[in-house]
Every structure is written in structure tokens, then in C-alpha cells.
Amino acid sequence: MRKKSLILLTACFALIVCAFSVSAFNKDHLRMLKKTGACPGGCLSLADLTDADLYDADLLDADLTYAKLIGADLSQADLTDANLYGADLLDADLTYAKLIDADLCRVMLCNAQLIGADLSGAKFICADLTSANLFGAKLIGADLRGANLYNANLENADLENADLRGANLENASLENANLDKTDLRNVHSLRAARGRAIFVSADLNDFDLTDVD
């Protein structure tokens, strides 16, 4: 009896997983995106968009949670208010993309190009931005708590009012980065960061900057 119950439970679980996988994203929305380059508010969770050409795409308020966007071209795309939680954007190109107030928590952005991107108010909690290129990016009010910015290029980036508590800045380039009113409490390896940033009213919680370049 216990064995039958276990088999039944396993079968039910398999059906639930199968149903979730099938309904994870709307196929019509995916077709529309690939055909027109636009799918505002679309449901694209778990979609495989590896190496997709999404240049200048309209993905305003789209659901891209856990989507696979490895190597995708999202340059100049509009991802304002989009949900990209847990998405894989390894090697993706987001040059001059708009991601205002987007959810990028736990996103993989290693080696991603974010040159000149507008990331104002975006959430990057625990995101991996190892070696990401954020040259000239706008990160005003962005939440980067616990983010990994190892070897990231933040030259000329605007991080005013951003929250970097607990972030890793080891070997990151901060040349001419604006860190005015930025929360840098408990930041890891700030001394190991490169370049001369503009701190002004940054919250360093009495952090000793004498050894910072």
C-alpha cells in the first residue's frame, strides 16, 4: 500500500513538473518576439533565447525569469520594469539597453556588455557581474547588495544613491565612477578596486580610504 502511494505521489509530481515546463512561457509570445522583435508584457519565463537577435526589442514589463539569454544581442532593447530574476545573460550584449527598475536579482551577467545602459533603480541583489563592462552605465538608485562585481568595468558609471552593501568590488575599475551618496557599507575588497572614484557623500561607515587608489 505504501509502495502504491509512493508511486502515485511520484507520478503526480512528474505531471506537475511537466505541466509547469509546458506552461512556463507563452509560445505565441515567443513567436511574436522572434517575428517582430517586440513583446511588451510577454510571458517568456524559462524561454531559450540563446544567441537571439533582440536588438532594439520592446520587452517592457516582460517576464523573463530564468530565461536563457546566453550571448543574446539586447543592445538598445527596452527592458524597463522587466523581470529577469535568475536569468542567464552570460556574454550578452546590453549596450545602451534600458533596464530602468528591472529585476535582475540572481542574474548571471558574467562578461556581459552593459556600456551606457540605463539601469536606474534596477535590482541586482546577489547578481554575478564578474568581468561585466558597465562603462558609462547609469546605476542611479540601483540595488547591488551582495552582487559580485569582480573585475567589472565601472569606469564613468553613475552610482549615485546606489546600494552596494556587501558587494564584491575586487579588481573592479572605478575610474571616474560617481559614488556620491552610495551605500558602501561592508563592501568586500574596496581597497583592491582600481581607479579614482568620486565618493563625496558616500556612506562608508568610517571605512579607511587611505589605501584606496
LOFIKOL-178752 format. One record per residue (C-alpha): residue number from 1; x negated, y negated, z. Coordinates in nm, 2 decimals. Layout:
residues N
(NUM (X Y Z)),
...
This chain:
residues 213
(1 (0.00 0.00 0.00)),
(2 (-0.28 -0.24 0.09)),
(3 (-0.46 -0.15 -0.23)),
(4 (-0.15 -0.22 -0.44)),
(5 (-0.10 -0.56 -0.26)),
(6 (-0.47 -0.64 -0.33)),
(7 (-0.43 -0.56 -0.70)),
(8 (-0.11 -0.76 -0.72)),
(9 (-0.28 -1.06 -0.55)),
(10 (-0.58 -1.04 -0.78)),
(11 (-0.35 -1.03 -1.09)),
(12 (-0.16 -1.33 -0.96)),
(13 (-0.48 -1.52 -0.90)),
(14 (-0.60 -1.43 -1.26)),
(15 (-0.27 -1.56 -1.40)),
(16 (-0.30 -1.89 -1.21)),
(17 (-0.66 -1.93 -1.33)),
(18 (-0.56 -1.85 -1.69)),
(19 (-0.27 -2.10 -1.67)),
(20 (-0.49 -2.37 -1.53)),
(21 (-0.75 -2.31 -1.81)),
(22 (-0.49 -2.33 -2.08)),
(23 (-0.32 -2.64 -1.94)),
(24 (-0.64 -2.81 -1.83)),
(25 (-0.63 -3.06 -2.13)),
(26 (-0.36 -3.15 -2.38)),
(27 (-0.46 -3.01 -2.72)),
(28 (-0.26 -3.27 -2.90)),
(29 (-0.46 -3.54 -2.71)),
(30 (-0.78 -3.38 -2.81)),
(31 (-0.69 -3.35 -3.17)),
(32 (-0.58 -3.72 -3.17)),
(33 (-0.91 -3.83 -3.02)),
(34 (-1.11 -3.63 -3.27)),
(35 (-0.90 -3.76 -3.56)),
(36 (-0.85 -4.13 -3.47)),
(37 (-1.12 -4.20 -3.20)),
(38 (-0.85 -4.32 -2.96)),
(39 (-0.66 -4.15 -2.68)),
(40 (-0.58 -4.41 -2.41)),
(41 (-0.43 -4.24 -2.10)),
(42 (-0.50 -3.90 -2.26)),
(43 (-0.54 -3.57 -2.06)),
(44 (-0.88 -3.44 -2.16)),
(45 (-0.98 -3.27 -1.84)),
(46 (-1.23 -2.98 -1.89)),
(47 (-1.24 -3.06 -2.27)),
(48 (-1.56 -2.96 -2.45)),
(49 (-1.68 -3.27 -2.64)),
(50 (-2.05 -3.18 -2.67)),
(51 (-2.23 -3.40 -2.92)),
(52 (-1.89 -3.56 -3.02)),
(53 (-1.90 -3.88 -3.21)),
(54 (-1.69 -4.11 -3.00)),
(55 (-1.84 -4.44 -3.10)),
(56 (-1.61 -4.73 -3.01)),
(57 (-1.35 -4.48 -2.89)),
(58 (-1.05 -4.61 -2.69)),
(59 (-1.03 -4.39 -2.38)),
(60 (-0.88 -4.64 -2.15)),
(61 (-0.74 -4.47 -1.83)),
(62 (-0.82 -4.13 -1.98)),
(63 (-0.85 -3.82 -1.77)),
(64 (-1.19 -3.67 -1.84)),
(65 (-1.25 -3.49 -1.52)),
(66 (-1.51 -3.21 -1.55)),
(67 (-1.53 -3.27 -1.93)),
(68 (-1.83 -3.16 -2.12)),
(69 (-1.98 -3.46 -2.30)),
(70 (-2.34 -3.35 -2.33)),
(71 (-2.52 -3.56 -2.60)),
(72 (-2.19 -3.73 -2.69)),
(73 (-2.20 -4.08 -2.86)),
(74 (-1.98 -4.30 -2.65)),
(75 (-2.16 -4.62 -2.74)),
(76 (-1.93 -4.93 -2.72)),
(77 (-1.64 -4.70 -2.61)),
(78 (-1.38 -4.84 -2.38)),
(79 (-1.35 -4.61 -2.07)),
(80 (-1.20 -4.87 -1.84)),
(81 (-1.02 -4.70 -1.54)),
(82 (-1.11 -4.36 -1.69)),
(83 (-1.15 -4.07 -1.45)),
(84 (-1.48 -3.88 -1.53)),
(85 (-1.51 -3.71 -1.19)),
(86 (-1.76 -3.42 -1.22)),
(87 (-1.81 -3.47 -1.60)),
(88 (-2.14 -3.36 -1.77)),
(89 (-2.28 -3.66 -1.96)),
(90 (-2.64 -3.53 -1.99)),
(91 (-2.82 -3.71 -2.27)),
(92 (-2.50 -3.90 -2.36)),
(93 (-2.52 -4.24 -2.53)),
(94 (-2.31 -4.51 -2.35)),
(95 (-2.49 -4.81 -2.48)),
(96 (-2.27 -5.12 -2.43)),
(97 (-1.98 -4.90 -2.33)),
(98 (-1.71 -5.04 -2.10)),
(99 (-1.65 -4.84 -1.78)),
(100 (-1.50 -5.10 -1.55)),
(101 (-1.35 -4.94 -1.24)),
(102 (-1.41 -4.59 -1.38)),
(103 (-1.45 -4.29 -1.15)),
(104 (-1.80 -4.14 -1.22)),
(105 (-1.83 -3.96 -0.89)),
(106 (-2.05 -3.65 -0.90)),
(107 (-2.11 -3.71 -1.27)),
(108 (-2.42 -3.57 -1.44)),
(109 (-2.59 -3.87 -1.63)),
(110 (-2.95 -3.75 -1.65)),
(111 (-3.13 -3.91 -1.94)),
(112 (-2.81 -4.10 -2.04)),
(113 (-2.83 -4.43 -2.22)),
(114 (-2.63 -4.70 -2.04)),
(115 (-2.81 -5.00 -2.19)),
(116 (-2.59 -5.31 -2.15)),
(117 (-2.29 -5.11 -2.03)),
(118 (-2.03 -5.28 -1.81)),
(119 (-2.00 -5.06 -1.50)),
(120 (-1.85 -5.32 -1.28)),
(121 (-1.65 -5.17 -0.99)),
(122 (-1.73 -4.82 -1.11)),
(123 (-1.77 -4.54 -0.86)),
(124 (-2.09 -4.33 -0.88)),
(125 (-2.08 -4.16 -0.54)),
(126 (-2.32 -3.87 -0.55)),
(127 (-2.38 -3.90 -0.92)),
(128 (-2.70 -3.78 -1.08)),
(129 (-2.86 -4.07 -1.28)),
(130 (-3.21 -3.92 -1.30)),
(131 (-3.41 -4.10 -1.57)),
(132 (-3.10 -4.28 -1.69)),
(133 (-3.15 -4.60 -1.89)),
(134 (-2.95 -4.88 -1.73)),
(135 (-3.14 -5.17 -1.88)),
(136 (-2.93 -5.48 -1.86)),
(137 (-2.63 -5.29 -1.73)),
(138 (-2.36 -5.47 -1.53)),
(139 (-2.30 -5.29 -1.20)),
(140 (-2.14 -5.57 -1.00)),
(141 (-1.95 -5.42 -0.71)),
(142 (-2.03 -5.07 -0.82)),
(143 (-2.03 -4.79 -0.56)),
(144 (-2.35 -4.59 -0.58)),
(145 (-2.35 -4.43 -0.24)),
(146 (-2.57 -4.12 -0.24)),
(147 (-2.64 -4.15 -0.61)),
(148 (-2.97 -4.01 -0.74)),
(149 (-3.15 -4.28 -0.94)),
(150 (-3.49 -4.11 -0.95)),
(151 (-3.70 -4.26 -1.23)),
(152 (-3.39 -4.46 -1.36)),
(153 (-3.45 -4.78 -1.55)),
(154 (-3.26 -5.06 -1.38)),
(155 (-3.46 -5.35 -1.53)),
(156 (-3.25 -5.67 -1.57)),
(157 (-2.95 -5.48 -1.43)),
(158 (-2.69 -5.68 -1.23)),
(159 (-2.62 -5.50 -0.90)),
(160 (-2.47 -5.79 -0.71)),
(161 (-2.24 -5.67 -0.43)),
(162 (-2.31 -5.31 -0.53)),
(163 (-2.32 -5.04 -0.26)),
(164 (-2.63 -4.83 -0.27)),
(165 (-2.62 -4.68 0.08)),
(166 (-2.81 -4.35 0.09)),
(167 (-2.91 -4.37 -0.28)),
(168 (-3.24 -4.24 -0.41)),
(169 (-3.45 -4.51 -0.58)),
(170 (-3.78 -4.32 -0.60)),
(171 (-3.98 -4.43 -0.90)),
(172 (-3.69 -4.64 -1.03)),
(173 (-3.78 -4.95 -1.22)),
(174 (-3.61 -5.26 -1.07)),
(175 (-3.79 -5.53 -1.26)),
(176 (-3.58 -5.85 -1.26)),
(177 (-3.28 -5.65 -1.13)),
(178 (-3.03 -5.86 -0.94)),
(179 (-2.97 -5.71 -0.59)),
(180 (-2.80 -6.02 -0.44)),
(181 (-2.57 -5.91 -0.16)),
(182 (-2.63 -5.55 -0.24)),
(183 (-2.60 -5.30 0.04)),
(184 (-2.93 -5.11 0.06)),
(185 (-2.90 -4.95 0.40)),
(186 (-3.05 -4.61 0.43)),
(187 (-3.17 -4.62 0.07)),
(188 (-3.43 -4.35 0.00)),
(189 (-3.78 -4.43 -0.14)),
(190 (-3.72 -4.81 -0.19)),
(191 (-4.09 -4.86 -0.14)),
(192 (-4.15 -4.61 -0.42)),
(193 (-3.94 -4.81 -0.66)),
(194 (-4.12 -5.01 -0.93)),
(195 (-4.09 -5.38 -1.03)),
(196 (-4.00 -5.71 -0.87)),
(197 (-3.62 -5.73 -0.80)),
(198 (-3.42 -6.03 -0.68)),
(199 (-3.30 -5.94 -0.33)),
(200 (-3.17 -6.28 -0.19)),
(201 (-2.89 -6.18 0.05)),
(202 (-2.92 -5.80 0.01)),
(203 (-2.83 -5.60 0.32)),
(204 (-3.15 -5.42 0.41)),
(205 (-3.07 -5.36 0.78)),
(206 (-3.41 -5.50 0.88)),
(207 (-3.58 -5.29 0.61)),
(208 (-3.95 -5.38 0.59)),
(209 (-4.02 -5.51 0.23)),
(210 (-4.39 -5.58 0.28)),
(211 (-4.49 -5.28 0.08)),
(212 (-4.23 -5.32 -0.20)),
(213 (-4.37 -5.44 -0.53)),
